């Protein structure tokens, strides 16, 4: 019988699959850090793994001795952004301090890191959803003259990347495109995640169907594969066939009332 929850109960980092697109994206981010470039942008469709890519890259940088901070800036005010950064950099940031004071404390800490030849990596997720004033402060931060050991990586959806303010777009030194997976990536990923089970769990036809319905988007592949396994377990199936993947897809589609305003 097929097993359930092979995907939903796993740590996110374990679900990172280094397909061709992921390998190329990681190589570009390593180049950005190695060359001491200031600002990079990772763009791709929703659910393609941009946040997870930042997490994996950040882990690599920490192992090399960098100071790394990863923040989801989509819902932060400018004050919250600088306060969280100050705490992460151990700059003794006080929530009562105003934004200017927090900015100065942060730049002082970055300057100290520079004097110690310690690179600082700032990873900002969902920058396209950030407030306009925060986007402005990010462009100001990457233009600071004395902070040469700072590398900032932003993520944005494809549509949102084009709406970033001009000063921030013009400061970007390296664009990293993260595409959806091709079918070989999808199959390789599923084989990796299900390696501890009695593979093959999905039939070849089911794998092709899953990739087609998920359109190669990793987040959707996880959800669809997990639910298809549940469908198979409910039917006491030995393997998941394409009809079970189709049934899972139908069950996960938004209902008509969810699409109404």
N, C-alpha and C positions, 0 to 999 in steps of 0.2 A: 504494500500500500504506500502511496506517496506520503511524504512528510509535509508538515505545515510550518508556516512562519519562518522559512529559511532566510527571509530578507528583513522583515520588520523587527526582529529581535537582535539584529547584528549591529555592532558599533558602526557609525558612518564611515570611519576610515577603512574598515575592512571591506566596504563595498566599493572602494575606489578601484576601477579597472583601467589599467594603462593601455588603452587602445591607441591607435595611431594618432588621433586628435589630442588625447591626453598627453602622450609622450612629447608631441610637438609643442604643446602649450607649456609643459613643465620645462622643456629645453629653453624656450624663450624667456621664461621667468628667471631661470638660472643665469642666462646671459644678462638680463637686466641687472641682477644683483652683482654678478661678477664684474661687469663693466662700470659699476657705480652709477648707473643711470638713475634719474630721479623719479620718474612717473611712468607706470604702465597701466594699460586698460585691458581687462579680460571681458570680451563680449560674446554673447551667445543666446540661444533661445531659452525661455524659462524651463527649469528642470533638467538642464543639460549637465549640471555638475560644477558650476562656477564656484559656489561656496566650498564644496568639497576639495576642489583644486587648490583654493587658497589655504585650506587646512593642511593639506599634504605638503604644499610648498613651505608653509610656515613651520611645520615640523622639521623639515630639512634644514631650514635656516637656524632654528634653535639648536639643532645638533652641531651646527658649525659655530656656535657661540654668539649668534646675533641676538639682539633684543627684539622680540617680535610681539606685536599686538594686532589682534584681529577683532574688528568691530562691525556690527551690522548698523550702518549709518542711516538706513532708510527711515527709522522712526525716532531718531535722536534730534534734539535741539542742539544749537551750536554750543550752548553752555554745558549740556550733558556730554557732548562729544569731547570737549577739552577737559572736563572733569574726569571722565572715564580714562582718557589718555594719561592724564597726570597721575592717577592712581596706578595705572598699569606700569608707568615708568618710575613709580616710587618718587614722585616729585612733591609729595606732601600736599596734594591739592585739597583745598577745603571747599565743600559745596556752597559755603557762604561767599566765597570769592567771586568777583565779577568775571565776565568772560575775558577782559583784557588781562587781568591778573593771572588767570589760568593759562592764557596763551603765553605770557612771559615765563611762567614757571616751566611750561612745557619746553619752550625754546632753550631755556637755561639747561634743562636736562639733556636735550639733544646735543647741545654744545659740549657738555661734559662727556657724553658718549664719543663725540668726535675727537676730543683731546685724548681719549683712551683708545683711539682707533677701533672703536666698537661700532659696527654697523647696526642701524636701526631700521627695522622692516615694519611698515604700517600697512595693514591689509584692511581695506574698506569695502565691505560688501553692500550691494544694492545702492550704489551712489546715484543712480538715476532716479531713485525714489526719495533722495535726501532733499531737505529744504534748500531753497535758493541761497540763503545766507550761509548755510553750512558748505555748500558747493563753492561759494566764493572764498570761504576761509581755507578750504582745502587747496585751492589754487594759490592762495597767499602762502600757505605753509610750504608748498613744494618750491616756491621761488625764494625762500629764505637763503640769503647769501652764505651765512657761516655754517649751515648744516649740510655739509657735503657727504656725510655718511648716512644720509636718509634716503631710503627707497620706499616709495608708496605704490601699492597696487590696488586698483579699483576694479569692481565688477559692475556690469550693467547689462540689461537685456538689449537685444539688437536695436529695437525701436528707441529705447530710452537713451542709448549711447549717442544718438544723433541730436538729442535734445539737451545735452549738457551745455553749460554756458561756454561761450567762445574762449575766455581766458583759460578754463580748465582743459578744453579740447586741445588748445594750442600748446599746452605744456606737456602733453602726452608724447613720450619719446618712443614707446613701443606698444603696438596693438597686438593683442593675442586673441585670435578667433577660436572659440571652442564649439565645434559642430556637433550635431547629433551623431550617434553611432551608425555605422553600416551593419549589415547583417552578421558579418564575421565577428565584429566587436560584441554584438548582442549575444551570440552563441558562446563566444569565449568567456564572456562575463558570467553567464548562467552556469557554464561548466565549472568555473572557479568557485562560485558561491555554493554550488551543490556537490562539490567534490567529495564531501563526507557521506553522501547518500549513495544509494545503489543506482548510480548513473547508468543509462540515461533515464531520467524521470519524465522529461518531455519528449514526445516523438519529434522526428525531424520536421514533420508538417506543423506541429504545434509551435516549434521554435520559429519557423518562418512566419506563422500567423501572428505570434506574439510581437515579433519585430515589426511587422507591417502595421498592426493596430496601434502599437506604441510609438510608431514613427521614429524609432531609434532614440527616443528621449529617456535617459536613464531613470529619472524619477518615476515616469510612467511605466517603464519596464518593471521596476521593483513592485509597484502597486499591483500591476496586472499579473505578474508571475506569482506573487503571494496569494492573490485571490484565486487564481487558477489552481494552485495547489490545494486551497481549501475546497474548491468545487470538486477536485479529484478525490479528496479524502471523504467528502460527503457521499460520493458514489462508490466508495471502496475500490477505486481504480488502481491498477498496478502502474499505469502510466497516464500522463496528461495528454490528451489528444487535442486537435485543433478546435473541436466543438466545445470543449471545456474552456479553452482560452476565449472563444467567442462568447460563451455564456458569462464568463467573468467580465469581459469588456462591456457587455450589455448591462450588467448589474452595476458597474462603476460609472456609467454614463449619467450625467446630471438629468434629473427628472424635469419634465416640462415646466413645473411650477418654479423650479430653481432658476430657470432662464427668464422668467417674467420679471419685469421691473416692479 
